Amino acid sequence: MLAEVSALLAPLAAAIGYSSYKARQFEQTYPNIGELTDVGGYRMNAVHVERPKNADLPALVFIHGASGNLLDQLVAFRARLEGRAEMLFVDRPGHGYSERGGPQNTVPSGQADAIARLMEKRGIKKAIIVGHSFGGAITAAFGLRHPDKTEGLLFLAPATHPWPGGIDWYYHVATVPVIGWLFNHAIVVPLGLRRLERGTLNVFRPNPRPADYIEKTGPSLVLRPRTFHNNAADFKRLLAYVKEQSRLYSQITAPTVIITGDRDEIVWEHLHSRGLARDIAGSELITIRGVGHKPDYLATDVAIAAMEKIAGKPHDLQAAARRAEERLVAPLRDPAVQIQPSLMPGALHRV
């Protein structure tokens, strides 16, 4: 009997040991480049770029999406905005290197409150809040709960409204007591590593994924057991949350721009982005034809123009979107061109 039990437990122990080893390896490959700040019993991690002397934009706070960390938005925007604004790139509670905090942080409203406290600790009185994907739900919550700290809202392929269906099976498994712990500590790493390449390609589809996206943004950090559990818990509560909260979006008064692609297969633009444009009076919806779930990378110039417009600068964002479409289509007209963009500054934004 003991031999049979040992035969069953040995592979499980080996899998847990392998996952623990890989989790440490992920952190060695992508060490924390931010700073941890106590926000009331737990610490939030962020990269804070101080306000430059010649800033021409308000402070900017960037909120990443599901399965991500602050590197995703930092790589997309920092180099392009350096010297123009104070910037705060945030690891959401329980993601990247931020601690989870209490149960309130399993929903976007709690995470919005955490970011507001982090802004206070960092001396940022007011900012344009920029949220991608899941970060869009937090951006909306921020606009509702902290209007005094909101210079404006910029939504990038946001997840903000109810959708038909549910979520992937593994998010349910990951949050089940005991079984979830075993799943997160033994199965997630090997399963996730096999899916990482395809998963990141799918996020950019139908557009090409930047060749060094995985290398630069550390998506494997989400495979660490505790982080994966937090990510799954966020997902499990999102649908019920937006069913209730989306009814309140009409109360948002901050200047708002929504940027989306019409080929987004991750977050459907006809439900979420159009829903926001309908619900927030005076908001502007920018739909970029041919773009999927990553306008932050494919149309960074349009997003920056939106920040400028929120700050009061005159901009025709619809015209900017058409120029972005033309730029994205141009390489496809030449079959000799190999589309393998880099994340080096400017590489995705050739004129």
N, C-alpha and C positions, 0 to 999 in steps of 0.2 A: 504494500500500500504506500509506504514511504517513497519507494522508488518511483511509483506511478505519479505521485504528487510532485516529486522533484522533476520528473520528465516534463510535467505540464508547466511548472513554475520557471524552469531554466530559460526557455525561450522568452518568456515575459520579462524576466529580470534582465536578460541580454538586450531586449528592445528598450527597456527603460534606461539602461546604462548607455546605450548608443544615443538615445534622444538627449540625455543629459550632457553627454560629450559634445554633440552637435550644437546644442543650445549655447554652451560656452564658446564654441567655435564661431557661431554667428556673432556673438558679442565682441569677440576678438577682431573679427573682420570688420564689424561696424560699431566701433566704440562710441560712447556718448560724446557728442561734440557740443552739447548744450550745458545748461546749468540748472540744478534742482533748487526750487524755491518752495518753502513751506507756505501753504495756502489755507491752513487751518486743520492741522493734525495729519496731513499727508503732503507729499511734495510733488509739484508739477515740474516737468522738464521743458525747457525752451531754449532756443537760440535767440538772443536779443541783440539786434543791431541798433546801436544808439542813434539818436537823431543827428544827422549831419548839419553842419553850419548853414549850408545853402539848400536845405530841404525845400522842395516845391510841392510836396504832397503831404497830406496828414499821415499820422501813424497808421500802419497796416498790420493787421493780425491775421495770420494764415492758419486755417484749420483743415487738417488732412481727412481723408475718407476712411472707410473700413479697410482693415487688413494693412493699413499703412503706418507711417510715422512721419515726423517732421521733415525728414529728408526729401520726401516726395514733393512738397511745395517749395522747399528751400532750393532744390536743384532747378525747379522750373522758373523761379522768380528772383532769387537773390541777386544774381549777377546783373540782371536786366534793370534792377531798381537801386543798386548800390549808389549811394550818394544823393539819393532823391528823397528818402523817407526813413523814419524810424520803423523798424520791422520786428515783429515777434512771430517766430515760427514755433508752434506749440505741438508737443506730444500730448494727445488727448489722454484723460485719466485712464490708466491701465494699459496704455499703448506706448511703444517705443521705450523710453526710460522713465516715464511718469508713473508714480504710484497710483493705485486704483482709488483710494479713498473709500467712502461709505457707499451704501446701497443707492443713494441718490444719483450716483454717477453711472448707473446702468441705463439712464435715459438722457436724451439730449439736453433737457432743461438743467439737470444737475451739472453736466459738463460745461454748459454755457456759464453757469454760475462760477464754476471753478476757474474758467478762463477770465471772467470778470475780476475775480480776486487776484489772479496772477497779474493782470494789467495794473491793478492798484499797487501791488507789491513792486512792480517794475516802474512805477511812476507814469504810466500811460493813462491819461484822463479820458481820452476819446480816440476812436480809431475807425477806419473802414475795416469791416470784418469780411474776410474772404474765405468762403467755405466750398470745398469740392466734395461731391458725392454725399456720403453720410455726413460730412461736415456741413452740408447744406441744411440739414435738420437742426444742427447746433447753431448755425448762423441765424436761422429763423427764430429759434428760441432766444438767442441773444438780443435780437431786435425787439422782441416782445418784452423781455424781462429787464433789459438794461438800456432803454432808449437814451438815457443821459450819457452813456459811454459810447453811443453809436453815431459815428460820423456818416456812415452809409453802409450798405450791404451789397456784396458782390457774390452771387451764386454761380458756381461752375458745375454744370451737369448735376444739379442737386437732387437728393432723395428727400422729398418733403411731404408727399401725399400718399394716401392708401393705394395699394395696387392689388390686382387679383392674384390669387395663388398664395404661396408661402415662401419659405426659404430653403436652402439646401439642407439635406438630411444631417450632415455632419455637425451643423450648428446646434441641432437638437441633442444629438448624442453627447456633444462636448459639455453640455450643462447638466446632464443627469448625474445625481450623486453616485459616487463610487465608480460606476461604469464610465462616467465622463472623465474622472481622474485618470483611470487606466488608459482610456482612449487618448487623452491629451499627452500623457507621459510616455506612451509606447507606440502609438499608431500615427499621430499627427505628423511627426518629423519625416519619417520615410515616405508617407503618403504625400505630404506637402511638397517635398523636394521633387518627387516625380511629376507633380502638377505645376510647379512654379513657372517653368518655361511657357507652357501652354496658357496658364492663367494670366500671366502678364501680357502675352500676345493678345489674348481675348479682351483685356481691358482697353487696349488701343484699337482693336479692330473696328472698322476696316482699314484704318491707317497703319502705317508701319510703326512698330515700337522702336524707339531709339536704341541703337546697338548697345549702348552702355547703361541702359536704364537699371537693370538689376544690379550692376556693379556700383552705381552711384547712389541708389535709393534704399538699399537694404530691405527688400520685401521679406526676406527669410526671417527677420526678427519676429514676425507675427507667429511663427511656428513654435516659439518657446511656449511651454505648456500653460503657464499662467496668462500670458498675453493672448494665446488662442482662446482660452476660456473667456477672457474679458471681451474679446471680439465677438465670440458667439453669443454671449449674454446681451451685448448691444443689439445684435441682429434680432434676437428672439423678441425683444421688447419694442422694436422700432415700429412695426405695423400697428399695434394697438396704440402706441404713442401718437403717431401722425393722424390716426383716425380722429383722435380727440383734439390735438393741437392745431391741425390744419384749419379748423373752424375759426381759429383766433387770428389767422394771418391778416385779416382785414384791418386789424388794429395796428399793424406796423405802419409807421409814418416816415421812417428814414428813407432817404434817396436810395433807390434799389435798381440794380441791373442784374439780369439773368442771362447767362451765356450757355448755350447748349448746342450739341450737334444733332442733326436730324437722322443720324445713323447709329445712335446710341442704343446698344442692345443690353446694357447693364442696368441703366435707369431710364425708363421710357420718357422721352421728352414731352410727349403729348399728355401725360398724366401730371408729371412733376413740374417741369419748367412752365408749361402753359398754365398749369394750375396756379402757380405762384403769380404769374403775370395777371391772371384773372383776379386773384385774391388781394394783391397789394396795389392799392390805388397809386397811379403815377409811376409804376415800375416800367422798365423797358426790357423787352425780350429780344435777344439777339440769337437767331438760329443760323448756324453755319452749316451749309450744305456739304455733305460728304464726310463730316467729322463724327467720330464715335464718342466714347466716354471721357476723352482726355483733351478738352479744349485748353486746359491749363498748359499743355505742352505743344499742341498743334496750332493754337491761336493765342499764344502768350501776348502778342502785340495787341490783340483785341481786348484782352483782359486788362492790360495796362492802360489802354485808352479808356476803358470803362472806369478804372480808378481815377483817372484824370478828370473824367466828366463828373463823377460823383464829387470830386474836389472843387468843381466849379469851372473847369476849363471847357471851352466849346469843342465838341467832337461830334461827328456824324458816325455813330457806331455801326449803323447799317452799311455805310460805305466801307468802313474798316473790315466788316465781315466779308463783303464781296471781294475786297483785295486779298483777304486771307484765303478765300476759296480759290482765287486765281493762282495764288502762290502754291497752294497744295496740289492743284491739278497740273500745273506746268510740267513737273518732272515726269508725269505719267504719259505725256505726249511724245516723249523721246524714249523709245524702247531700249536704247543703249544705256540709259541712266539707271544705276543701281541705287535704290533708295535705302540707304543705311545711315540715317542721321545720327549725329553724336550729341551728347549733352554739353559739349563745350560751349561757352557763351557765344550766342549769335548763330550757331550752326543750324538751328531750326528756323531761322528768320532771315534767310537771304532775300534780298530785294530782287 
